């Protein structure tokens, strides 16, 4: 169900002329069903000057839209925290958050100008750039990707090389699986097609399946199946995930808006870390199908993935050239990149809080 949230009308006082005040309705919530078309409420950014960080009421807010990577969920918690706590508004932004979904292409919406900001995986961003799509990473929200391989604790997998001799359910052609197969010489794996269902996995104690480590394990354990995880990032293939992105042209034309967006988003993520119990009900309003206990599980599991690693020392959203260079090299060796990309154009840390 989509819910419509009224935005505060802006009153402009002019000398000796009183103008009427208006209000806009914009959609910032998600349907619990897969979306079938681009969000109708997406609007291009206004050319009007943005409000100051202190929320100067005399200046109009700049209308922008971002699309998250899936239906609203805790993995987008900082974005919704920034919306709920008015961090975007305080930064001068009239923000709309649109949901992603299986039929939504965030990069396509971004490059068409229907949204100004989106989420992506770091490896997907490099592939897009190799195809001539001028997208730019602004912040690496997940320092450690939530993607993982799940196994039964009664038949544990202690090392990626021990996947030989097992059924492994994975998405065909997914980059991290190609890397793991090559690095760990997995020549005796029975590759099965991952379809999002857990029945085949739960019925076979030796089976292994790809999962989002913040999500599926909770539901499988609710069925009484004890499971363990091997995080993909621990294999050596470690792309940033839920990366905040925009286009080169939007970055060039609106650096002030990009800065406001990034810093308000990071403020939201820093708030979400310890106040997720306050924010999660707001996310559930956008996606009523969410399970409250599963949301708590995700929020707690995410802490190390978002706030650990380099982010612990350098701040939420931190990205390093070394990580990007390693990823580019790995993808080139896998044949996923066929040209030498200029990483200086692929990401920037300029707008992250100092």
C-alpha positions as CSV (number, residue, x, y, z in Angstrom):
1,X,0.0,0.0,0.0
2,X,1.3,3.4,-0.9
3,X,0.9,6.2,1.6
4,X,1.0,9.8,0.7
5,X,2.7,12.3,2.9
6,X,1.8,16.0,2.6
7,X,4.8,18.4,2.4
8,X,4.7,21.7,4.1
9,X,3.7,24.6,1.8
10,X,6.2,27.3,1.3
11,X,5.0,30.9,1.9
12,X,7.0,33.6,0.1
13,X,6.4,37.1,1.4
14,X,6.9,39.8,-1.2
15,X,6.7,43.6,-0.8
16,X,3.1,44.7,-0.8
17,X,1.9,41.5,-2.6
18,X,0.6,38.5,-0.7
19,X,0.8,35.3,-2.6
20,X,-1.1,32.2,-2.0
21,X,0.5,29.3,-0.2
22,X,0.4,25.8,-1.7
23,X,1.3,22.3,-0.7
24,X,2.6,19.2,-2.6
25,X,1.9,15.6,-2.1
26,X,4.8,13.3,-2.8
27,X,5.1,9.6,-2.4
28,X,7.9,8.4,-0.1
29,X,6.6,5.0,0.8
30,X,6.8,1.5,-0.8
31,X,4.3,-1.0,-2.0
32,X,4.6,-4.4,-0.6
33,X,4.1,-5.7,-4.1
34,X,6.8,-5.6,-6.8
35,X,6.6,-2.3,-8.7
36,X,5.9,-2.5,-12.4
37,X,7.0,1.0,-13.5
38,X,9.1,3.9,-12.6
39,X,7.8,5.9,-9.6
40,X,5.3,8.4,-10.8
41,X,6.2,10.9,-8.1
42,X,9.8,11.3,-9.0
43,X,10.6,14.9,-9.7
44,X,13.7,16.7,-11.0
45,X,15.6,18.9,-8.6
46,X,14.5,22.5,-8.4
47,X,16.8,25.2,-9.5
48,X,15.8,27.3,-6.5
49,X,18.5,27.9,-3.9
50,X,18.5,25.4,-1.1
51,X,17.8,26.2,2.5
52,X,20.6,26.5,4.9
53,X,21.6,23.6,7.2
54,X,19.8,25.4,10.0
55,X,16.5,25.1,8.0
56,X,16.1,28.7,7.0
57,X,12.3,29.0,6.6
58,X,12.7,31.9,4.2
59,X,14.4,29.8,1.6
60,X,12.5,27.1,-0.4
61,X,13.5,23.5,-0.1
62,X,15.1,21.8,-3.1
63,X,13.0,18.9,-4.4
64,X,15.0,15.7,-4.9
65,X,14.2,12.0,-5.1
66,X,16.3,9.0,-4.2
67,X,15.5,5.4,-4.9
68,X,16.6,2.7,-2.5
69,X,17.8,-0.8,-3.6
70,X,14.7,-2.8,-2.7
71,X,11.4,-2.4,-0.9
72,X,11.9,-0.4,2.3
73,X,13.8,-2.4,4.9
74,X,16.3,-2.0,7.7
75,X,19.1,-2.2,5.1
76,X,18.0,1.3,4.1
77,X,17.6,2.4,7.7
78,X,19.8,5.5,7.6
79,X,18.0,7.0,4.6
80,X,14.6,6.6,6.4
81,X,16.1,7.9,9.7
82,X,17.2,11.1,7.8
83,X,13.7,11.5,6.4
84,X,11.9,10.7,9.7
85,X,14.1,13.1,11.8
86,X,14.0,15.9,9.2
87,X,17.8,15.7,8.5
88,X,17.1,16.2,4.8
89,X,14.8,19.1,5.5
90,X,17.4,20.7,7.8
91,X,19.9,20.4,4.9
92,X,17.5,22.2,2.6
93,X,16.1,19.2,0.8
94,X,12.5,18.3,0.1
95,X,13.2,14.6,-0.1
96,X,11.1,11.8,-1.6
97,X,12.3,8.2,-1.1
98,X,11.1,5.7,-3.7
99,X,11.3,1.9,-3.3
100,X,13.2,-0.4,-5.6
101,X,12.1,-3.8,-6.5
102,X,12.6,-6.7,-9.0
103,X,11.3,-4.7,-11.9
104,X,13.0,-1.4,-11.1
105,X,16.4,-0.4,-12.6
106,X,17.7,2.4,-10.3
107,X,20.6,3.3,-12.6
108,X,18.3,3.7,-15.5
109,X,16.0,6.0,-13.5
110,X,19.0,7.9,-12.3
111,X,20.5,8.5,-15.8
112,X,17.1,9.4,-17.2
113,X,16.8,12.2,-14.6
114,X,13.7,10.7,-12.9
115,X,15.6,10.5,-9.7
116,X,18.7,12.3,-8.5
117,X,20.2,9.7,-6.2
118,X,20.1,5.9,-6.0
119,X,21.8,2.9,-4.4
120,X,24.1,0.4,-6.1
121,X,26.6,-2.3,-5.4
122,X,30.2,-1.2,-6.1
123,X,30.8,-3.9,-8.7
124,X,27.5,-3.1,-10.5
125,X,28.7,0.5,-10.6
126,X,32.0,-0.4,-12.2
127,X,30.1,-2.5,-14.8
128,X,27.8,0.4,-15.5
129,X,30.8,2.7,-16.0
130,X,32.4,0.2,-18.3
131,X,29.2,0.3,-20.4
132,X,29.5,4.1,-20.6
133,X,27.0,5.0,-17.9
134,X,28.5,8.0,-16.0
135,X,27.5,7.1,-12.4
136,X,29.5,8.1,-9.4
137,X,29.7,6.6,-5.9
138,X,29.3,9.1,-3.1
139,X,29.4,6.9,0.0
140,X,29.9,3.2,0.8
141,X,27.2,2.5,3.4
142,X,28.0,-1.2,3.8
143,X,31.7,-1.6,4.4
144,X,31.1,-5.3,4.3
145,X,28.5,-6.6,1.9
146,X,25.5,-8.4,3.5
147,X,25.8,-11.1,0.9
148,X,26.8,-14.5,2.4
149,X,26.7,-18.3,1.9
150,X,24.5,-20.1,4.5
151,X,25.1,-23.7,5.6
152,X,23.6,-26.0,8.2
153,X,25.4,-26.0,11.5
154,X,25.2,-29.8,11.6
155,X,27.2,-29.9,8.4
156,X,29.5,-26.9,8.9
157,X,31.6,-25.3,6.2
158,X,34.8,-23.9,7.7
159,X,36.5,-22.7,4.6
160,X,35.3,-21.8,1.1
161,X,37.4,-24.7,-0.3
162,X,35.1,-27.0,1.6
163,X,32.2,-26.1,-0.7
164,X,33.5,-28.8,-3.1
165,X,31.2,-31.8,-3.1
166,X,28.2,-29.8,-2.1
167,X,25.1,-28.4,-3.7
168,X,25.4,-24.6,-3.8
169,X,22.4,-22.5,-4.7
170,X,23.5,-19.2,-6.3
171,X,22.3,-16.7,-8.9
172,X,23.8,-17.5,-12.3
173,X,26.8,-15.4,-13.2
174,X,26.9,-13.4,-10.0
175,X,30.4,-11.9,-9.7
176,X,31.3,-13.0,-6.2
177,X,30.5,-16.6,-6.9
178,X,32.7,-16.6,-10.0
179,X,35.5,-15.2,-7.9
180,X,35.1,-17.8,-5.1
181,X,35.0,-20.7,-7.6
182,X,38.2,-19.5,-9.2
183,X,40.2,-18.6,-6.1
184,X,39.2,-21.7,-4.1
185,X,39.4,-24.1,-7.1
186,X,35.8,-25.3,-6.7
187,X,35.7,-27.9,-9.5
188,X,33.5,-30.3,-7.7
189,X,30.5,-28.1,-6.8
190,X,27.0,-29.0,-7.9
191,X,25.7,-25.5,-8.9
192,X,22.0,-25.0,-8.4
193,X,19.9,-22.1,-9.4
194,X,18.9,-19.8,-6.5
195,X,15.3,-18.7,-6.7
196,X,14.8,-17.1,-3.3
197,X,13.1,-20.1,-1.8
198,X,14.6,-22.0,1.1
199,X,12.7,-25.3,0.9
200,X,15.4,-27.2,-1.0
201,X,18.1,-25.8,1.3
202,X,16.3,-26.7,4.5
203,X,15.6,-30.3,3.2
204,X,19.3,-31.0,2.5
205,X,21.7,-30.7,5.5
206,X,24.7,-30.5,3.2
207,X,23.3,-27.8,0.9
208,X,24.6,-24.3,0.9
209,X,22.7,-21.2,-0.4
210,X,23.4,-17.6,-1.1
211,X,21.5,-15.2,1.2
212,X,21.4,-11.7,2.5
213,X,23.0,-12.4,5.9
214,X,20.8,-9.7,7.5
215,X,17.6,-11.4,6.3
216,X,17.1,-15.0,5.3
217,X,18.9,-16.6,8.3
218,X,16.3,-15.2,10.6
219,X,13.4,-16.9,8.9
220,X,15.2,-20.2,8.4
221,X,16.0,-20.3,12.1
222,X,12.4,-19.6,13.0
223,X,11.7,-23.0,11.3
224,X,14.1,-24.6,13.8
225,X,17.0,-25.0,11.3
226,X,20.3,-24.0,12.9
227,X,22.5,-22.2,10.3
228,X,25.9,-20.6,10.0
229,X,27.2,-17.9,7.6
230,X,30.3,-17.4,5.5
231,X,30.4,-13.8,4.6
232,X,31.3,-13.2,0.9
233,X,33.6,-10.4,1.9
234,X,35.7,-12.9,3.9
235,X,36.5,-14.7,0.6
236,X,38.6,-11.8,-0.5
237,X,35.9,-10.3,-2.8
238,X,34.7,-7.3,-0.9
239,X,32.8,-4.7,-2.8
240,X,31.1,-1.8,-0.9
241,X,27.3,-2.3,-0.8
242,X,24.3,0.0,-0.7
243,X,26.5,2.6,-2.2
244,X,24.9,6.1,-2.6
245,X,25.3,7.2,-6.2
246,X,24.5,10.0,-8.6
247,X,25.5,11.0,-12.1
248,X,28.6,12.9,-13.2
249,X,26.4,15.7,-14.7
250,X,24.3,16.1,-11.6
251,X,27.4,16.2,-9.4
252,X,28.9,18.8,-11.6
253,X,25.8,21.0,-11.8
254,X,24.6,20.7,-8.2
255,X,27.6,20.0,-5.9
256,X,25.8,21.9,-3.0
257,X,22.8,19.6,-3.3
258,X,25.0,16.5,-3.5
259,X,26.9,17.6,-0.3
260,X,23.6,18.3,1.5
261,X,22.3,14.8,0.5
262,X,25.4,12.9,1.5
263,X,25.8,14.6,4.8
264,X,22.2,14.3,5.8
265,X,22.2,10.6,4.8
266,X,25.3,9.9,6.9
267,X,23.7,11.7,9.8
268,X,20.7,9.4,9.4
269,X,22.9,6.3,9.4
270,X,24.8,7.5,12.5
271,X,21.4,8.1,14.2
272,X,20.1,4.7,13.1
273,X,23.0,2.8,14.7
274,X,21.7,3.2,18.2
275,X,18.1,4.4,17.6
276,X,17.0,1.8,15.1
277,X,14.1,0.7,17.5
278,X,12.7,4.2,17.0
279,X,13.2,4.3,13.2
280,X,12.1,0.7,12.3
281,X,8.3,1.4,12.9
282,X,8.6,4.3,10.4
283,X,10.1,1.9,7.9
284,X,7.4,-0.6,8.5
285,X,4.8,2.1,7.7
286,X,6.3,2.2,4.3
287,X,6.4,-1.6,3.9
288,X,3.7,-3.2,6.2
289,X,4.7,-6.7,5.2
290,X,7.9,-6.4,7.3
291,X,8.2,-8.5,10.4
292,X,9.2,-6.5,13.5
293,X,11.4,-9.2,15.0
294,X,13.1,-9.8,11.7
295,X,13.8,-6.0,11.5
296,X,15.5,-6.1,14.9
297,X,17.6,-9.1,13.7
298,X,18.6,-7.2,10.6
299,X,19.4,-4.0,12.5
300,X,21.7,-5.8,15.0
301,X,23.4,-7.9,12.3
302,X,24.1,-4.8,10.2
303,X,26.1,-3.0,12.9
304,X,29.4,-4.6,12.1
305,X,28.7,-4.5,8.4
306,X,28.0,-0.7,8.3
307,X,29.9,0.7,11.2
308,X,32.8,-1.7,11.5
309,X,35.9,-2.0,9.3
310,X,37.3,1.3,7.9
311,X,34.2,3.1,9.0
312,X,35.1,2.6,12.7
313,X,38.1,4.8,12.2
314,X,37.1,7.0,9.3
315,X,33.4,7.5,9.7
316,X,30.2,6.0,8.2
317,X,30.2,5.8,4.4
318,X,34.0,5.8,4.1
319,X,35.6,4.6,0.9
320,X,39.2,4.0,0.0
321,X,41.1,4.0,-3.3
322,X,42.8,0.8,-2.3
323,X,39.4,-1.1,-2.0
324,X,38.2,0.2,-5.4
325,X,41.5,-0.7,-7.1
326,X,41.4,-4.2,-5.7
327,X,37.8,-4.6,-6.8
328,X,38.6,-3.4,-10.3
329,X,41.6,-5.8,-10.6
330,X,39.5,-8.7,-9.4
331,X,36.7,-7.9,-11.9
332,X,39.2,-7.5,-14.7
333,X,40.7,-10.9,-14.0
334,X,37.2,-12.4,-14.0
335,X,36.5,-10.9,-17.4
336,X,33.8,-8.6,-16.1
337,X,35.7,-5.5,-17.0
338,X,37.5,-5.3,-20.4
339,X,39.0,-1.8,-20.1
340,X,41.1,0.2,-17.7
341,X,38.5,2.4,-15.9
342,X,39.5,5.7,-14.4
343,X,38.6,5.3,-10.8
344,X,39.0,9.0,-10.1
345,X,35.7,9.4,-11.9
346,X,34.0,6.4,-10.4
347,X,33.9,7.6,-6.8
348,X,34.4,10.6,-4.6
349,X,34.8,11.1,-0.9
350,X,34.6,14.9,-1.2
351,X,31.1,15.2,0.3
352,X,31.5,12.8,3.3
353,X,31.5,14.5,6.7
354,X,35.1,15.4,7.8
